Amino acid sequence: MNKHALVIGSQTRGLTGVGHDVEAMREALGERGFDVDLRFGNTATRDGILAGYDALIARTCADDAAVLYYSGHGTYAANEDLADKLQSMQAIVPTDFRSGSDTDFRGITGWELSIKLAQLTAKTKNVTVILDCCHSSQMSRDSASYDAVPRALPHPIRLGFRAHIAALERKYGKVPLDPVGNPDAVRVVACSQTQSAFEYTTPDGKRAGVFTEALLEILGTVGKAPISWATIGAAIRRRVGRRFAMQRPDVEGPAERRLFSLAVEGRTTIVPITSTGERFFVHAGQITGASLGDIYGVMPLGATAYEDARAIAEVQIDETAPLVSAAVLKEWKNGHAMLPSDAVAVPLAVTATVRPVAVVAPEADRARLAQVIEDTGTLRIAAASEAQAVLATLRLANQQLTIEDRAGPLFPPTDDPAELEDTIHNIANLGVAQDVRELVGEHGVAASDVDISWGVVEHGQPRVMPDQGASLGLGDRIYVSVRNTGHAPRYAHIFNVGVRGKVTLLTKHLAPAGVMLERGDRGFVLGERDGALTGLSLTWPNGLSLASFPRLDEIFVFVTTSPINLQVLETQERWAKHRGTATKLQTLLALLSGKDIGDPEPVEGYFVKRLSYLLHPRKAAMADTVAFQIDDNPLRQAGARNPDAWRSRGDAASPETPETTKPAPGAIAIRIGELVVESNRALFSADIRIDALVCTRSAKHTERFATHTMRYEGVKDGDRLPLDHARIFHGPVRDFVDICLWVTRDTTKDRDLVELFKQHATSPQFHDAAGALLVTAGMNAPWITAVGASAVLARLAYDLILGVENKAIGLYRTSFLSSEGFGIGRHPATKLYRAQDFSFSLVIDAV
């Protein structure tokens, strides 16, 4: 068997860690015997990448191992042609991406990559694809604190995409534009489609992809051990999740295969055990979940479970390593006094995961604090090398204790020593929240057996939201829907992990042992009462400032095969107890409750899905109630792409690279360049109005946002509308500019948008949002708060327009940062946008 690898690195548009990633990956694959073709810089153009892929296919034979690795930006491409509308497609970004034209699209779409992958798996089934890029360019406070950069371009690419698709169809035939995943290839991906993959500065000062770094660390640790992708996938998720909560790597396809092999790892907790003198070595380690204090029963070869009557010994782990742990003898069993050479070990008892906590305190207080922390059994003082992986930071100053994560203080200060134990208890609760996160995935129940979705409730109607990435305000109401699509009854349990880690079982009053889901019924909807969809309200924790940035709020849906009370997962203290042959979920339940589950409650399997969104501390609704026809800011977070949006003044700023920094004008003018009515059938009216909202930051009350309304009478199909009053904004801009356009019937001839806003200027939500756009002298708050305020005003504008006309169409939404020169130029670069039977362009000029 030969081994071939294509390693691609496209270091463009602000990325600086790709070069390190590809060199490290080439070295790691080379040590495993792969012949590596490296495409970086001038060889990572579109033509160079595709030529490399074709060469990989050509030299690969049956039973060979093949690897494709890509590090760089991801993006999505969308059609701008007037005559046809295609769905957007994900794509990778070659180094010559920006040199494309109307007839020469320089990206490589997921569709084209899937075709190439099918050609490769036709030669060999032993294929592994590793992608360190992302589709979304979301940021968060924790990623900003690491000087992170998302590996995604901020805007969709439309230039030449229609011609590109036509050329590919001529070359490859009518392949479906949404190909299913290839069942023969293992795909190791840095994040989901609506998440971001980050590169950051490592502890030793290098720029690297956090996913690639974690993957290479684990590959180096396990060496040639026969371990599966599923096993190391969990370890990668843990390492990445410690730094970036919004990024969740995954392994897709036949994940039970061993690394770069077709061999499949058997699912068992029984492992070999050996001895040297008085020391025992259990072949389970940190990567496979072993911890200090775990107890194993020693059994003869062939045992499939622990049996006390046949047991040889019991040992306890006292030193862990990545794959093998050292253990001491607890007792010999049944007259044995020597370990057979072919003995096996069966886990009997598991300890709670002990998580590191950073302590910033006077030296005289550290020993006292350390003792209280270690007395929990679930926390310990972090070593200096663990600074980037701590659960939280405990800070003591002036007899005041504070708990901080990378986003800042989580709780109000408490008094030391009077409230020390309560404070440590709150830190321990953060560990429980992390335990819940680490349960995500399939554990005997397939994801295909349940249909889980969530969204917001508008006027009693559901609006589905993406699994991750949405932005909500405190005025939004949410629902969660769970439906059984399998063949046996299932039981649903829905948890919330709040913005500061509080774990709450939302279904405990409805069905403490789980809501029963029969196959084929309509399922269960949390947020529905007496047949009406009302939704659940969202709250901000007491003591956490409303003037701060948004935080991640999470929903976890557990689906179990049998009824079981999971209320013990609500935030509590933990300690070690026996588990016998229990599942990971049963083990955690025992640790939290203090119960002995040597005879566990019957749960054959379970599935856990994570849903999350950024919750903004704005007392208003923010969720989209209408889809924009052309949406370059689909999750209302484009203005938050800049790490500086999340920083308070005084925080270290991220260095801008020449490639991403454009001269930012102090003021701009925005106008509609052309506007053509292709058909008025969407509105069934000859009279229309177009409303615009533009938001930015400003030190002046009159310059924070602008509205503009244009009216046209007697509109006919094909009319090119006069644009005498098409300038929708003229003035200073700062940090970002958000733009929204709506088109409606003009049947009532009611007030312009500016007048509608004036009539609501005293409303709490308007006052709060408009105030957050104001730059105040001495203000130290991050300007991510202004991004949320812009979303609130956009939602309010839509509601006001809808109040005077009963139908409104979201025509266009976009956002530009100061680092993009606030979008100076024409959009689209050529031709016109086509949206809901209207064609138009937007022009932005420096003033």
N, C-alpha and C positions, 0 to 999 in steps of 0.2 A: 504494500500500500504506500502510495506517495502522498505527500501533504503539500497543498498549494494555498497561498493566501494573497489577497489583494487588499492592501492597506491604503486608504485614501484620506488625505488631510487637506481641507480647503480653509485656509486661514484668511478670512475676509471680514470686512465690515465690523471692526472693533475687536475681533477675537485675537488673542495673543498666546493661547495655550495649546493650540492645535499641533504646532510643531513638536512640542514636548510629548503630546499624546501619541502621535504616530511613531516617533522614534522609540518610545517605550514599548508600544505594541509590537513594532517590528522585532525588537530584541526579545520580547517575551515569546512571540510565536516562533522565532528562530530557535530559541532554546528548546522548544517542543518539536523541533524537526521540520518546521514548515519552510518551504521555499517562498520568500516574501517578495512580491512586486509592490514597491512603494511609489505612490503617486502623490506628490506634494508640490506646491508652488506651480511652476510652469507646466508640470505634467498632470496637474489636477484640474485641467480645463474640462469642458464637457466632452470634447473629442478624446482627450487623454483618458478620462475615467471610463468612457464606453469602450475605448480600445483595450484598456486594461481588463475590463469585464469580459470582453470577447476572447482575449488571450487566456484568461483564467478558464473559461469554458472549453477552449480548444485543447488546453494541455491536461485537462482533468479526465481521468478514465474511471471506469466502474470500480467501486470500492475505495477510491481515493478520498481523502478528507480535504474539504475546501472551506475557506473562511473569507468572508467579505467584511471589512471594517471601515466605517466612515466616521470622521470627526469633522464637524463644521456646522454651518448654519442650516437649519431647515426653514422652509417657507411654504406658502401655498399659492397656487396659480389659479386665476379666474379669467373667464372669457370676457372680452370687451366688445365683441362683434355685435353689430346691430341686428343681424338676422337670426342669431342662434344664441341660446343660453345654456352653458354647460355648468355643471356643478364644479366647485373648486376642488383642486387636487393638491395633496402634499407633494413637496419636491425637495431635493437637496440642491445645494448652491455651489456650483463649480467656481473656480477662481476667475473665470472669464464671464461670469454671470452678467455683469453690468454692461458688457459690450454687445448685448443682444439688440435686435431691431424688430420692425414689424414682421419681417419674414424669417427671423432667425432667433428663436427662443433658446436661451442658453442654460436653462435649468434642466434637471432630470427628474421627471415626475415619478411618484410612487407606482403609477401604471407601467411606465417603461421599465423601472427597476423590477417590477413583478414579472414582466415578460422575460427579462434576462435571468431572473432567478429560476423561472420554470425551465429555461434552456439548460441552466446549470444542474438542477435536480434531475433532469432527464439523463444526465451523464453519471451522476452519483447522488445517492440519498444522504450521504454524510456531509451535510452543508450547515454551516453556522454563520448567521448574519448578525453583526454587532453594530448598532447605530447610536452614536453619541451626538444627537442633535434633537431639536424640538420643533413643534408646530406653533406653539404659543410663545409669546415673548413677555409673559407676565413676570413681574417682580414682586418681592415681598420685603418686609423689614429685615428678616433674618438673612435673606440673600444679599440685600444691600450692605449689611454689616460685614459681609465677607468680601466686599468689593467684587461681587459676582456679576457676570454678564450672561444673559440668556442666549442660547444658541439658536436663535430664530430671527429672521428678518421681520421688521415691524409691520410692513404693508404687503398686501397680496400683489403678485406680479401679473399684469395683464398683457404686457407688450409682446405681440407676436404669438400669443398662446393659441389662438384659433388656427393660424397657419401651421403651427407646430403639431397640433392634434391631427389635422388633416394629413400632414406628411407621415406621421406615425401610422395612421390608419392605412395609408397606401403601402407602407413598408411591412406592417405586421398583420394587416387584415382587421376585421371588425371584432377585436378583443373587447370584452366588457370594460367600461371605464372605471368600474369599481371592483377590481378583482378580489376574490377571497384570499385569505392567507394561504400560503403554500404549506401543505401538511407534511412535507418531507424535510423542511428546514427548521432548525432551531433559530429563533429570533430573540436576541438579547437587546432590549431597547432601554434607553436612558429614562424615558418617562412616557406617560400616556399622551394621546393626541391633543388634549386641552391643557397640558401642563408644560412647564419649561424645564429644560436641562441646562445646568449652569456650569460655567468654568469660573474658577476662583483662584486666589493666591493661597498655596498650600503652606503648612507651618514652616517649611524650609525655604519659603520665598519664591517657589516656582508657580507659574500659571499653568493650570491643568483643568481638564474636565473632571468634575467630582465623581461622575459615574465611571469614567475610564480609570481614574485613580483607584477607586474602590475595587473594580474588577481586577486590575493588575495586582493589587496587594493580595487579593484572595488567590488568584492564579499562582502567584509566587509562593504563597503559604502552603497550598495543597500539593504543589508539585505534580507528580504523576499518580497521585492517589486516585483510585477508581470512585470518583464522586460525581454526582449528577448536577446538571444545570439547575434543576429545581432546588437542590440543597444550597448551592452557592448563591442562587438568586435571592433566597431569604437573607443570607448574610450581606449581600450587596445592598439590599433595601435597608437593612439596619444601619449600615455605615453611612449611606447617603442621607437617610432620614434624620440622623443625628445633627446634620448640618443644615439640610434644606427640607423643611416639612412639606413644601409644595411639590417636591419632585419624588416620584415613586417609580424606580426602575422595575422592569418586569421581564419575565421569560415566557415567550409564546411558542406554540408548536409543541413538538415532542420533548417536553422539558425533562422527562425522566431519563433521557439519554445521558450517558456519561460524557464528560468533556471531550469534544471533538471525536466522537465515536458513535457507532450505531448500537453499542451494547446498552442495555437498559438496567438501571439500578433497581434492585428489589426494595420494596417499601418494608422496612423492619426496624425495630428499635433494639434488636438483639445484635451485640457487637462482640468481636474477639476480646479476650483478656489474656495478658501474659504477665510474667513476673521475673524479677531479677533480685535475688536475695529476698529481703523482706518488703521490697517495693513491688506494687502491682501497677500495671499499665492498661487502662481501659481505652479501647480504640474509639473514643468519642471525645470531641473537643469543643472549643468555643464556636467554631463555624457550624457545628451540628447541634449546638444548643446546650452542651454540658456546662455545669457551673460548679463552683466550690461548694462542698457539702452534699452533693448528690450521692445517693446510696444505690449500689448495684448488687443484685443477687447473682452469684456465680453458679452456673448450671453446666451439666455435661453437654457435649456436642450433640446436636439434634433436637435440643429442647426448643419448644416454640413459645413457652411462657414460663413464668416462675412457679415452681412447685416446691413448697417447703420440705416435703418428704424426700425429694431428690437433690436438694440444694447442697452445694459444696461449701460455700462461704458467703459472707456479706462484706463488701468493701465500701469505703467512703472516699470520694475524691478530695484531695487536699492541695492539688496543684493542677491548673489547667494550661493547655497549649492549644493551638488551633485545631489539631486533629486527634491527638492522643493526650489523655490526662493521667496523672499519677494518682494513686490511691493507697490508703492504708487499710490494713485488716481490721474489721470490726469483730468478727468471730468466725471460727470454723463451724461447719454444720454437719450433722449426721456422721460424726467420727472422722471426718477428713482432716488431714494435716498438711496436705501438699496440693498444689494447683496442677491439674493435668495440662498437658501441652495443647490440647484442643478444646479447652474450656471456653464457654461464652458467658457474657454478662448481660443481665436483664435489668433495666432501670426499675428501682423500687420506690425511691423517694427523690423528690426534686426540691431544690431550694428556690426561694424567690430570687429573681434577677436583682443584683445589687448594682445600683446606678451611681455614677460619679457626680458629686456636687462640688462646685468651686466655692471656696470661702475666702472672703476679703474681710479681714478683721485684724485688730491689734494682736501682736504675737502673744501677749499675756492671756488672751481669750481663746486662742485657737484650740488648745487641748480640751477645754471645757466644751466648746462647740462640737469638736470632733466626736467626743464621747456621746453626746445626745444624738448626733447624726447616725453614728454606727449602732446605737441601741435600737434603731428602727428595724434593723435586719435587712432593709432594702436599699439603704443609702450608704455611701462612704465618701471620704474626702478624695477629690480628684487629684491625680498626679499632674505634674507640670506638663507632661506630654499629652494630656487629655483635654487641654484648654478648649479645643474646638468641638468636643463631644460631650460636654457636661449637660446634665439634665436641667440645671438651673444654677444661679449664683446666689449665695447667701452673703449679704453685706451687713456688717456691724459698724456703726459710727455714731458717736454721741448717745450711746445706750439705746439706739434705734436699730431694729432689724428690718431689712427689706429683702424681698425675693425678686430676682430679675431673670428674665430670659434674654435672648439676643435682641428682642424687640423692645426691651426696657422693663420697668417695674410692673409686676403683676398684681401686687396687693398693696394696700396702704401700709405705712410703717407700723411696726409693733414694738412694744417695750421689752427690753432685755433687763433682767432675766425672766420677768413675770410671764411673758407670752412666748418664751422660747419654744416650749414643747408644741404649742399650737402652730407656730410658724414652721417648725420642722415637719409637722403632720401635713401641712399644705404642700410642702415640697414632695413628700412621699406620695401624695395624691397625684402629682404630675407623673410619677412613675407608673401608676395604675393606668393613666390615660395612654402612656406609651405602650403598655402591655396590650391594651385594646387595639391599638394601631397595628401591632405586630401579629395579630390574629387574622388580618385580612387575607382572603384567598379561599381556595377550595380545599376542604378537609373532609372528603367523603361525600360531599354534595356538590354536584357540578353547577357551574354558573348558568349553564343552559337550562337547568331545571327550574329557574325562577326568573321572573321579569320584574326588575326593580327600577323605578324612576322617581324623580322628585321634581318639584317646581314651585312656582308661586301661584297664589290665588288672586284673580282679578274679577271682581263682580260675580263671584261664585263660580268662575270658570278656571280650569287648570291651565297653566302655561309651563310647559316642560323646560327645565334648565339642564345644561350640561353637567355631567358627573362632577367635574371640577372646573373652577375658574370663574364662575359668575360673581357678580358684585351686588350685594343687597344692603338696604338700609333698615333702620329699626321700624320703619313703617310698613315693611313688607310682611306678608304672611305666607307660610310655606306648607306644603303637604308632601307626604311620602307614600308611594303606591307599591305594593308587593303582591305579585300574582304567581301562583304555582303552575308551572308549565310541564312538570314532570309527571310521573305515574303513581306516586305515593303521597300521602298527606305530609305536609310540612308545617313548621311552627315558626312564626316571625316574631322577632324581638328588635325594637328600634331604640338605639341609644343616641344621645347627643354628647359630644365632647366639646365643651364650651370654649370660648376664646382664651380662657386661662386654665383649661385643663379639667374642669369639673365634669365628671362622668355621671350622666343621668339617664335612667331607663324610662323612656317616654311612654312605653306601653304597659307599665307595671299595674296601673289601675284598671286597664282594660282586660288584660289576661296575664296574670303573674307568671304563668308557665309558658307563655307564648300564644300568639293569635293563630288559631288553626287555619290552615290554607288547604282546602280541598282542590283536587285537580279539576280544572275546567270551570271553576266558578270565577266571579269577577275579581276576586282577591280582596285585599284589605287596603284601605286608604286611611292613613293617619292624618287627621285634620278634617275629617268628615264627621258630621254630627246630624243624626236624624235625617239622613238622606241629603243633607245640604253640605256643600264644600265650603267651609269657613276658614280653614287653615290655622296654623299655630303662629302666635306672635313671636317676635324675636326680641331679646333683651340684652342689655349691656350690663356687665357685672358692677355691683356697687363698689365704689372706691377706685375704679379704673376710669381715668379721665376721658370725658367725651371729646376733649380737644386733641386726643391722640390719633394715631393712624389706624387704619383698619387692621383687623386680625382675622386669622383663619378660624372659622367655625365649622364643625364636622358632624356628620350624621353617619352612624354605623348600623347597617342592617344585618342582623344575625338570622340565619335560617337553619333550624335544626331538624333532625329526623324524628325527634320525639319531644314531648313536652318537658321542659326543665326550667326551673326558676333561676334566672340570671340576675336577679336584683342585687346579688352580692357583688357584681361588677361595679355597682355604683361606688364612688370613691370611698375607700376604707383602707385600714392598715393591713399589712400582709405578713405572713411568716410561713416557714416550711412545714409541710405535712406529707404523709404517705400518699402515693398515687397508684401504686400497683401498675396495671396496664392501661391507665386512663389516657384519654386524649389530651392534647395541649389545652383545650378549653376546660376540660374537667379539672386538670391540674391547677389552672389559674383560679378556678372557682374554689378549690380546696384551700389554696394559699390565702385567698382573700377572706374566707369564712372561718378558717381554723379547723375545718372538719377533716376527719380521716376518710379518704375516699379509696381505700383499698378495695372497697366494694362500691364502685362509682355508680351514679345515676346513669340509666341507659341512654347514651347519646351515641349512636353509631357514626354519625358524621354531621358536619355543619359547613356552612358557607358564610363568609363575611364580606360585605361590600362597603366601601368607603365612599361617601359623597361629601363634598366640601365646597365652601364659598368664602369669599372675603366679606366679612361683616363690617360695614362702615358705621362709625358712631354718629350718624346723621339721623335726626328724628323725622324721617320722611321715607317714603317708598322710593326705591331706585330701580327695581327690576324692570326690564323691558316689557312693555305690554304690546308692542308691535314690532315685527321684524322689518328692518330696513332692507330695501331692495338691493342696494349696494352698501355694504357694511365693512368699512376698514377698521372699525373699532367694536367688534362684536361682543366683547365682554366688558365694555365700558372701562377698560383698564389701560388703554393705549398711553394716556398721559403719565402712567406710573411705570413706564419702561425704564426710565432713567433712575439709576440708584440714588441720585441726589434727591429725588422726590421723597425718599423715605428717611432722609437725614435731618436731624436738628442742626442748627448752626453750631459750628464747633466740631462736628463729626468730621473725620477724614473724608475727603472727596475722592471719588474714583478718577484716575487719570484718563483724560479723553485722548483717543488716538487721532492722528490727522485724517484718517479715512472716514471717521464718523463725525468729525466736527466740521460744520459749515458755518460761515459767517452768519451770525444771527442779527437780523435787523431789529431796531428798537420799535419799529411800527410797520404795519403791513396794511394792504388793501386787498379785500377778497371780493370777487365779482363772478357772476355767472357769465361764461364766455359765449355760449350758444345754448339755445333752448328750443327743441323741436317737439311738437306733439305728433307722434306717430299714429296714435289712435286715442280718442277720448272715451273708449268703451269702458275703461276701468272706473271712470267716475260718472258715466252716463249724464254728462252735463256739458253744455257749451261754455259755461262760466267757471273758471277755476281760480284758486288762490294758492300761492306758494309762500310758505313761511320759513324763515331761517332763524337759527339761534347760533351765536358764536360766543364762546366763553374763554376767558384767559384770566391771568392774575394781574392785579394792578393796585397801586397805592391810592388811586382815586376811585370814589364811589361810582362815578359816571362811566368808567372805562373797564369795568370788570366783565361785562357781557353786553351784547348788542342783539337786538331783534330787528327783523325786517320782513315786511309783507308786500308781495306783488300780486296784483289782480289783473285778470284778462277776461274779456267778454267775447262771446261769439267765436269761441275757439273751434276750428275745424281740423280734421285729420290732415297731417302734413304741414300745418302752419309752423313757420319759424317765427317765434314770438319776439316782439320788440323788446329790447333790453335797455331802455333809457334809464331805468331805475334799478339796475341789476347789481349795484354795489351793495353787498350785504354787511360789510364791515370795513371800517377805516379808523385805525388808531393804534395806540401802543399795545405791545404784547410782551408777555413775560412767561418763561418756563414752558408753557404749552398753549396750544389753541385747539379747542374742540369745535367742530362744525356739524350742524344737523340741518337737513332740509326735509320739509313735509309738503305734500300736495293734497288739496282737498277740493271738493265741490264748493262753489261760492254761491250758495242758494240763499243764505240769510243776509248777505252783505253786512255781516256783523263787524265788530271792532277788529282792528289790526292787533297783531300779537303784542306790540309794545303797550297798547291800551289794556289788553287783558292782563298783562303782568302788573301794570300800575294798580289795577283793582285788587290784586292779591299781594301787594307789597307789605301789608301788615300781617300776613299769615305767618305762623311760626316756622313752617318749612322753608318759605321763601326767605325770611329774615336770616335763618340759620345758614342756608346755602349761600346766599349772596354775601354774608359776612365772611364765610370761609374763603371766598375768592379775593378778599381784601388783604393786601400786604401792609401790615402795621409796623410802624417803627419799633425796633427792638424785639419783634416777634421771633420766637425761636422754634415754632412748630414746623414739622415737615410739611412740604406742600402737597403730599399725597392727600391731605384733607381737602384741598381745592379740587382734586380730581373727582372725589366723591361728590362734592358740591355741584360740580358741572353736570354730573349724571342726574342729580336731583332736579336741577333746573330743566334739563332736557325732558325728564319725565313729566314735570309740571307743565312745560310748554305743550307737550302732546295732549295731556288731559284738558288743558284750556282750549286748544283747537278743537278737540273732540266735543267739548261742551257747546260749541256754536255750530259745528257741522258733525253729523252723526257718522261720518266715515272719513278717515284720514289715512293716507299712505305715507309710510316712511320712505322717502326717496333716496337719501344719501346721508351717510355719517362717516366722519373721519377725524383724525387727530394728528397733529404734528408737534414735535418737540423743538425747543430752541436749537438742540444739536443737529436737527434736520433743516435748519434755516427756516423754520415755520412753514415748510412746504413751498417755498418760492418756486414758481413755474406754473405750467399748465397741467391739469389733471382731467382726463388721461393725457399722456404725452402726445398722442395722435388720435384721430377719430373722435368719437363721443362715447360717453357712458350711455348704456341703454337700461332703463329701469321702469317697469310698469307702464310701458307704452310712451315713455318720455325719453328723449335723448338730450344730453346736455354735457357741458364741460365746466370746469371751475378754474379760475385763474387767480393766482396769488402773487402780488407784486410787493416789493419793498417800497416803503414810503420814505 
